[in-house]
Structure formats: C-alpha cells, structure tokens
Amino acid sequence: MDLHDYSDVAENYDLYLDVMYKNEDNHEGFREFYLDFAKKYGQDGVIDIACGTGAVLLYLAEHGIKADGTDLSEAMCDVAAAKARARGFNLNIFPADMTAFRSERKYSCAIIARSGFMHLTTPELQRAALLNIRENLTDGGMLTFNTFDPHPYFQAQQMNTKDTDYSFRLEYVNKQGKRERIYNAINYDPYTQIMSGNWKFETLDDSGNAIGERIRPLKMRQTYRQEMKYLLELTGFEIVNVYGGYHYESGEGSAKNVIWCVRKR
Ligand SMILES: C[S@@+](CC[C@H](N)C(=O)[O-])C[C@H]1O[C@@H](n2cnc3c(N)ncnc32)[C@H](O)[C@@H]1O
C-alpha cells in the first residue's frame, strides 16, 4: 500500500504527532481556523473529510458543531469514534474514499484538514476527489483544504535521498508504554511531483536497545498553485480566499502552507 498503513499507526497517531509538532508545527492554529470556517459556512452541515483520529471533528463538537467525519482508514475512523464516545458525542463517522463517497445528505461546508488532500497522488485522483466533494456540497457550499508550496531547495535535497537514507525525526512513548524512535527517508520525483517516503518505527526496550522495527511507506503529491487554480476551475469551484497560514496570513508571494477556501459554482 502506498498510503501509510493507518490501521497500524492509528492507535499511536495522536501520541507521536504531539511530539512531532512540539518544536515545529506547520499547522499551528489549524483547529481555530477550521472552527471559524465551520461557524461561517456550516449552517447546512459540516463534513470533515480525511478526518483521521478526529483532531478537527472533536474540536468542532466541543464548540457546539456536530460535524460528520469520514476517512479512508477504518482504523482511523474507529479511533475518532471511540474518542467521540468517550467525550459523550454521538457523531456520524464513516470510512470512505474522498474520491467516491456519497453521504445521505449534502453539506454547506467541507473541510480537509492538515494535508489530507496531499495524499491524492495523481491529478486524476485530485480531480475525482474535487468533483465528488462538489457533489456532496449544497449549492454555493464551501470547501477548505491545504497544500504545501513546492520548494526547490527541499526538492533538490529529496531528489538525492534514497528511500533508505533515514533521518531521525522523534522519540515518543507508544500506546503500550514502549519508547519508539521514528526515522524517515523521503525521495522526490520531479516528473510525478510525488514525495515517496519510508517511515521507520523502531521499538526500544527499557535499556534503549532496538527490539523491533516496522517500515511504513507514505506517498504525497506536491501541487503548484497555478496547477491548483486550473484544477479548481475545471472541477467547478471558485476561489474565495487563499491564505498563507491558519492565522489568515497573506497568500501572496511565498508561503509555506497554502490554505484554499473555495466555493461550489
Ligand atoms: C495527515 S492525516 C490528517 C488527518 C486529520 N485530518 C488530522 O488533521 O489529524 C491524513 C488522513 O487522510 C486519510 N486519507 C488518505 N487518503 C484518503 C482518501 N483518498 N480518502 C479519504 N481519506 C484519505 C488518511 O487515512 C489519514 O487519516
């Protein structure tokens, strides 16, 4: 599987993300941004697409917005649903592919948070997802998602990285109380714009010796802004806002995280 085997990482996802984003959080402020977006546009229903373990879904629920959630990974949906139940929320969370899902209802607001869109690794899949999401939106419904601006410096570095050239990312304590070290190696293909990564999870014993490892592949596609503008036009969306971050930074010039807010035409 090209995608992370999220059934394997689901139970530990929140635990290692907490550590990963402690020092450098490319998504700082994302929950508040999506809450504002849902308040502004979600009068006829909100759906969190690629909801993962529910980082946004549960934050919305805690602030009075009962959104539906969907994710390709059943394991991620299960973790999100268990967290929702534990906090007393009865939410509709269902496994589905964003390129094909059909909900029983339409929504005036759809959110793909924290790079879920970048998991679509071809222009055909991106197009299928946007067309499908459009079908699930009410007339004039709004969608937000983010992409990272492709950066030539990192692309050049990653073009020279093999998928076994591991760099240490972080150490955390997993669900079983065991220390784990995470390493990754990311290779970039400029022709497909795909970043192919291997993530290595190394489990340690109490003395810090490695006692096991799992390698999980992950592919993400980089999309240029001009490409995205045409793709949105092609799939029946108009761009309402483009921000350079979750604090409504200007989307002009160089931005790292590009937040697209688009309306169904
Ligand atoms: C980086 S995680 C983000 C999860 C969540 N939005 C968050 O903010 O924590 C990406 C998620 O996208 C999901 N995903 C990947 N491809 C998908 C697809 N085609 N349809 C639906 N979900 C998908 C993965 O299973 C994973 O949970």
The ligand as an SDF file (V2000), in Angstrom:
LIG
                    3D

 27 29  0  0  0  0  0  0  0  0999 V2000
   -2.2390   13.5480    7.5490 C   0  0  0  0  0  0  0  0  0  0  0  0
   -3.6920   12.6620    8.0490 S   0  0  0  0  0  0  0  0  0  0  0  0
   -4.6910   14.0050    8.6150 C   0  0  0  0  0  0  0  0  0  0  0  0
   -5.8280   13.5400    9.4860 C   0  0  0  0  0  0  0  0  0  0  0  0
   -6.7000   14.6280   10.1080 C   0  0  0  0  0  0  0  0  0  0  0  0
   -7.3390   15.4650    9.1080 N   0  0  0  0  0  0  0  0  0  0  0  0
   -5.9230   15.4560   11.1000 C   0  0  0  0  0  0  0  0  0  0  0  0
   -5.8860   16.6800   10.9520 O   0  0  0  0  0  0  0  0  0  0  0  0
   -5.3820   14.8980   12.0560 O   0  0  0  0  0  0  0  0  0  0  0  0
   -4.3600   12.2190    6.5180 C   0  0  0  0  0  0  0  0  0  0  0  0
   -5.5790   11.3170    6.5780 C   0  0  0  0  0  0  0  0  0  0  0  0
   -6.0540   11.2070    5.2350 O   0  0  0  0  0  0  0  0  0  0  0  0
   -6.6480    9.9510    5.0870 C   0  0  0  0  0  0  0  0  0  0  0  0
   -6.7710    9.6860    3.6540 N   0  0  0  0  0  0  0  0  0  0  0  0
   -5.7900    9.4820    2.7560 C   0  0  0  0  0  0  0  0  0  0  0  0
   -6.2830    9.2860    1.5200 N   0  0  0  0  0  0  0  0  0  0  0  0
   -7.6320    9.3860    1.6290 C   0  0  0  0  0  0  0  0  0  0  0  0
   -8.7070    9.2750    0.7040 C   0  0  0  0  0  0  0  0  0  0  0  0
   -8.4850    9.0100   -0.5830 N   0  0  0  0  0  0  0  0  0  0  0  0
   -9.9720    9.4300    1.1680 N   0  0  0  0  0  0  0  0  0  0  0  0
  -10.2070    9.6870    2.4780 C   0  0  0  0  0  0  0  0  0  0  0  0
   -9.2110    9.7890    3.4070 N   0  0  0  0  0  0  0  0  0  0  0  0
   -7.9450    9.6380    2.9910 C   0  0  0  0  0  0  0  0  0  0  0  0
   -5.7200    9.0240    5.8420 C   0  0  0  0  0  0  0  0  0  0  0  0
   -6.3120    7.7850    6.1720 O   0  0  0  0  0  0  0  0  0  0  0  0
   -5.3670    9.8880    7.0610 C   0  0  0  0  0  0  0  0  0  0  0  0
   -6.1850    9.6420    8.1560 O   0  0  0  0  0  0  0  0  0  0  0  0
  1  2  1  0
  2  3  1  0
  2 10  1  0
  3  4  1  0
  4  5  1  0
  5  6  1  0
  5  7  1  0
  7  8  2  0
  7  9  1  0
 10 11  1  0
 11 12  1  0
 11 26  1  0
 12 13  1  0
 13 14  1  0
 13 24  1  0
 14 15  1  0
 14 23  1  0
 15 16  2  0
 16 17  1  0
 17 18  1  0
 17 23  2  0
 18 19  1  0
 18 20  2  0
 20 21  1  0
 21 22  2  0
 22 23  1  0
 24 25  1  0
 24 26  1  0
 26 27  1  0
M  CHG  2   2   1   9  -1
M  END
$$$$
